[in-house]
Amino acid sequence: MKPSLIVSGAAGRMGKRILALAAESRDFTIVAALERQDHPDLGKDAGLVAGIGELNIVLQHSHNDTADVMIDFSLPEAAEHDIDFCVDNNVGLVMGTTGLTTDHQAQLRRAAEHIPVIYGTNMSVGMNVLFHVVGKVAAMLGKEYDIEIVEQHHRFKKDSPSGSAMSLASAVCKATGRSFPNCLVHGRVGKETLRTQGTIGMHAIRAGDITGEHSVIFSTLGETVRIEHSAHNRDNFVRGALRAALWLTGKQPGMYSMAECLGIA
């Protein structure tokens, strides 16, 4: 039997693609598509809003029934409601919303005592492989290599630096004994900005419709090593989230990672 799926943030850029690729995959039964209370498309067929034809599912603010799993790519202000709904209705949660506060993250950890949860700053399979290896590369290269992280996103992205860039920095710090986030230097300006050994430079670019670019630069006197990931479009994040939702279905309560989902933890 196919897992039943709720999509929160269903009229957003990511939500529309989740609906489209979930319907295309035929791996799920989509039972609800949720949006904020003042969204202008409430009451419309969610499939028409997503541009994929009728799904016979009305875009609504709330859902009054249970499901196997929710994928949430909404807004931080909707996170508290969605987490509570999942706990109250025993719905597994794949949380992909970025910009969550520390309070939201604590709420997710509490929720994981009752339901299975995957929370990731990036649902891309490729990026999660990068999270897994970047610390190992930093440790192997050693302290003589300066480290800079550059992330690029579209002009509409609100948070900076990206959650993925912070996850990359965290992985490097964990593997090399640096203090996270204290060792991060966010951009540089002025006449006296010489690099301090052990710091990690963090740089954010916001321009046009860049989907997502992350580069980790390891450089020393004589050579440079770069590890990079380019998102061609949002579908790679969606496919990762759908893969996570399938994997999470039927799991025991707990806080799981994309690395566990991919078998690389």
C-alpha positions as CSV (number, residue, x, y, z in Angstrom):
1,M,0.0,0.0,0.0
2,K,1.3,3.4,-0.9
3,P,2.3,5.8,1.9
4,S,-0.2,8.7,2.3
5,L,1.5,12.1,2.0
6,I,0.7,15.6,3.2
7,V,2.6,18.5,1.5
8,S,3.0,21.7,3.6
9,G,3.9,24.8,1.7
10,A,2.3,23.3,-1.4
11,A,1.9,26.5,-3.4
12,G,5.6,27.5,-2.9
13,R,8.4,27.0,-5.3
14,M,9.4,23.7,-3.6
15,G,5.9,22.6,-2.7
16,K,4.7,22.7,-6.3
17,R,7.6,20.5,-7.4
18,I,7.0,18.1,-4.5
19,L,3.4,17.7,-5.6
20,A,4.5,17.3,-9.3
21,L,7.2,14.7,-8.7
22,A,5.2,12.8,-6.0
23,A,2.3,12.5,-8.4
24,E,4.7,11.5,-11.2
25,S,6.4,8.9,-9.1
26,R,3.2,7.1,-8.1
27,D,5.0,6.1,-4.9
28,F,2.5,8.1,-2.7
29,T,-1.1,8.8,-2.2
30,I,-1.3,12.5,-1.8
31,V,-4.0,13.3,0.7
32,A,-3.6,17.0,1.5
33,A,-1.8,20.1,0.3
34,L,-1.4,22.9,2.9
35,E,-0.6,26.6,2.7
36,R,-0.8,29.7,5.0
37,Q,-4.2,31.0,6.0
38,D,-4.0,34.1,3.8
39,H,-2.6,32.5,0.6
40,P,-4.5,33.7,-2.5
41,D,-4.8,30.2,-4.0
42,L,-6.6,28.6,-1.0
43,G,-9.6,26.7,-2.3
44,K,-8.1,25.9,-5.7
45,D,-7.1,22.5,-6.9
46,A,-3.5,21.9,-5.7
47,G,-2.6,20.2,-8.9
48,L,-3.7,23.2,-11.0
49,V,-1.8,25.5,-8.8
50,A,1.3,23.3,-9.3
51,G,0.7,23.2,-13.1
52,I,0.2,19.5,-13.4
53,G,-3.5,19.2,-13.9
54,E,-6.2,18.4,-11.4
55,L,-5.4,16.2,-8.4
56,N,-8.8,16.6,-6.9
57,I,-7.1,17.9,-3.7
58,V,-8.1,21.4,-2.6
59,L,-5.3,23.7,-1.3
60,Q,-6.2,24.4,2.3
61,H,-4.8,25.8,5.5
62,S,-5.4,22.8,7.7
63,H,-6.0,19.1,7.5
64,N,-8.3,17.1,9.8
65,D,-7.1,13.6,9.2
66,T,-3.9,11.6,9.7
67,A,-1.4,10.4,7.1
68,D,1.9,8.4,7.0
69,V,4.2,11.3,6.4
70,M,4.3,15.1,5.9
71,I,6.9,16.9,3.8
72,D,7.2,20.5,5.0
73,F,8.9,23.1,2.8
74,S,6.9,26.0,4.1
75,L,8.0,29.0,6.2
76,P,9.6,29.0,9.7
77,E,6.4,30.7,11.1
78,A,4.4,27.6,10.0
79,A,6.8,25.1,11.5
80,E,5.4,25.1,15.0
81,H,1.9,24.3,13.8
82,D,3.0,21.6,11.5
83,I,5.2,19.9,14.1
84,D,2.3,19.9,16.6
85,F,0.0,18.5,14.0
86,C,2.3,15.6,13.2
87,V,2.8,14.8,16.8
88,D,-1.0,15.0,17.6
89,N,-1.8,12.8,14.6
90,N,1.1,10.4,14.6
91,V,2.4,11.6,11.2
92,G,6.1,11.1,10.3
93,L,7.8,14.4,9.3
94,V,10.4,15.3,6.7
95,M,11.3,18.9,7.6
96,G,13.0,20.8,4.8
97,T,12.0,24.3,5.8
98,T,15.1,26.5,6.2
99,G,15.7,29.3,8.6
100,L,14.3,27.5,11.7
101,T,15.0,29.0,15.0
102,T,16.7,27.2,17.9
103,D,13.3,26.9,19.5
104,H,11.9,25.2,16.4
105,Q,14.8,22.8,16.4
106,A,14.2,22.0,20.1
107,Q,10.6,21.4,19.3
108,L,11.6,19.0,16.5
109,R,13.8,17.0,19.0
110,R,10.8,16.8,21.4
111,A,8.6,15.7,18.5
112,A,11.1,12.9,17.7
113,E,10.3,11.3,21.0
114,H,6.8,10.5,19.6
115,I,7.2,10.4,15.8
116,P,9.9,9.7,13.2
117,V,11.5,12.9,12.0
118,I,14.1,13.8,9.4
119,Y,15.4,17.4,9.5
120,G,18.0,18.4,7.0
121,T,19.4,21.8,5.9
122,N,19.5,20.3,2.4
123,M,17.7,17.3,1.0
124,S,19.8,16.8,-2.1
125,V,21.5,13.4,-2.2
126,G,24.7,14.9,-3.6
127,M,24.9,17.6,-0.9
128,N,24.5,15.0,1.8
129,V,27.3,13.0,0.4
130,L,29.3,16.3,0.4
131,F,28.4,16.8,4.1
132,H,29.7,13.3,4.8
133,V,33.1,13.7,3.1
134,V,34.1,17.4,3.6
135,G,35.2,16.9,7.2
136,K,37.3,13.9,6.2
137,V,39.0,15.9,3.5
138,A,39.8,18.7,5.9
139,A,41.3,16.3,8.4
140,M,43.4,14.6,5.8
141,L,44.8,17.9,4.3
142,G,45.7,19.3,7.7
143,K,46.0,22.7,9.4
144,E,48.2,24.2,6.8
145,Y,45.3,24.4,4.4
146,D,43.1,27.5,4.6
147,I,39.4,26.9,4.3
148,E,36.8,29.1,2.6
149,I,33.2,28.3,2.0
150,V,31.3,30.2,-0.8
151,E,27.6,29.7,-1.3
152,Q,25.4,31.2,-4.0
153,H,21.6,31.4,-4.1
154,H,18.8,33.3,-5.8
155,R,17.9,36.9,-4.9
156,F,14.8,35.8,-3.0
157,K,16.5,33.7,-0.4
158,K,16.0,35.3,3.0
159,D,18.5,33.6,5.3
160,S,22.3,34.0,5.0
161,P,24.6,32.1,5.1
162,S,22.6,29.1,3.9
163,G,21.9,26.3,6.2
164,S,23.9,24.0,3.9
165,A,26.9,26.2,4.1
166,M,26.7,26.1,7.9
167,S,26.4,22.3,7.8
168,L,29.5,22.1,5.7
169,A,31.3,24.4,8.2
170,S,30.0,22.3,11.2
171,A,31.3,19.1,9.6
172,V,34.8,20.6,9.0
173,C,34.9,21.9,12.6
174,K,33.9,18.6,14.1
175,A,36.5,16.7,12.1
176,T,39.3,19.2,12.8
177,G,38.7,20.3,16.4
178,R,37.6,23.9,15.5
179,S,35.1,25.7,17.6
180,F,31.8,26.1,15.7
181,P,30.5,28.7,14.9
182,N,33.1,30.8,16.7
183,C,35.8,30.2,14.1
184,L,33.7,31.5,11.2
185,V,34.6,34.8,9.5
186,H,31.6,36.2,7.5
187,G,33.1,38.2,4.7
188,R,35.9,40.6,5.0
189,V,36.1,44.3,4.8
190,G,38.8,46.9,5.7
191,K,42.5,47.4,5.4
192,E,43.6,45.0,8.1
193,T,41.9,41.7,7.2
194,L,44.7,39.2,7.2
195,R,43.5,35.6,7.6
196,T,43.9,34.0,11.1
197,Q,44.9,30.4,11.0
198,G,42.2,28.0,12.0
199,T,39.3,30.3,10.9
200,I,36.9,29.4,8.1
201,G,35.8,32.1,5.7
202,M,32.1,32.2,4.9
203,H,30.8,34.1,1.9
204,A,27.2,34.4,0.6
205,I,26.2,35.5,-2.8
206,R,22.6,36.4,-3.7
207,A,21.9,37.0,-7.4
208,G,19.3,36.3,-10.1
209,D,17.8,32.8,-10.0
210,I,20.8,30.8,-8.9
211,T,19.3,27.6,-7.5
212,G,22.2,26.7,-5.2
213,E,26.0,26.5,-5.5
214,H,28.3,25.5,-2.7
215,S,32.1,25.5,-2.8
216,V,34.6,24.5,-0.1
217,I,38.1,25.7,-0.9
218,F,41.1,24.2,0.7
219,S,44.2,26.2,-0.2
220,T,47.8,26.2,0.9
221,L,51.1,27.6,-0.6
222,G,51.4,25.8,-3.9
223,E,48.0,24.2,-4.4
224,T,44.2,24.4,-4.0
225,V,41.6,21.7,-3.6
226,R,38.0,22.5,-4.3
227,I,34.9,20.4,-3.5
228,E,31.8,21.8,-5.2
229,H,28.1,21.0,-5.6
230,S,25.8,22.6,-8.2
231,A,22.0,22.3,-8.0
232,H,20.7,22.5,-11.6
233,N,17.1,23.0,-10.4
234,R,14.9,22.4,-7.4
235,D,14.0,18.9,-8.4
236,N,17.1,17.4,-6.9
237,F,16.0,18.6,-3.5
238,V,12.5,17.3,-4.1
239,R,13.7,13.9,-5.1
240,G,15.8,13.7,-2.0
241,A,12.8,14.7,0.2
242,L,10.6,12.1,-1.5
243,R,13.3,9.5,-1.0
244,A,13.4,10.5,2.7
245,A,9.6,10.3,3.0
246,L,9.5,6.8,1.6
247,W,12.4,5.7,3.9
248,L,10.9,7.3,7.0
249,T,7.5,5.7,6.6
250,G,6.9,3.0,9.3
251,K,10.1,4.0,11.2
252,Q,10.0,4.1,15.0
253,P,10.0,7.6,16.7
254,G,13.4,9.2,16.6
255,M,15.4,12.0,15.0
256,Y,16.9,10.6,11.8
257,S,19.4,12.1,9.3
258,M,19.6,12.1,5.5
259,A,22.9,10.3,6.0
260,E,21.0,7.5,7.7
261,C,18.4,7.5,5.0
262,L,21.2,7.2,2.3
263,G,23.1,4.5,4.3
264,I,26.2,6.7,4.7
265,A,25.9,7.5,8.4
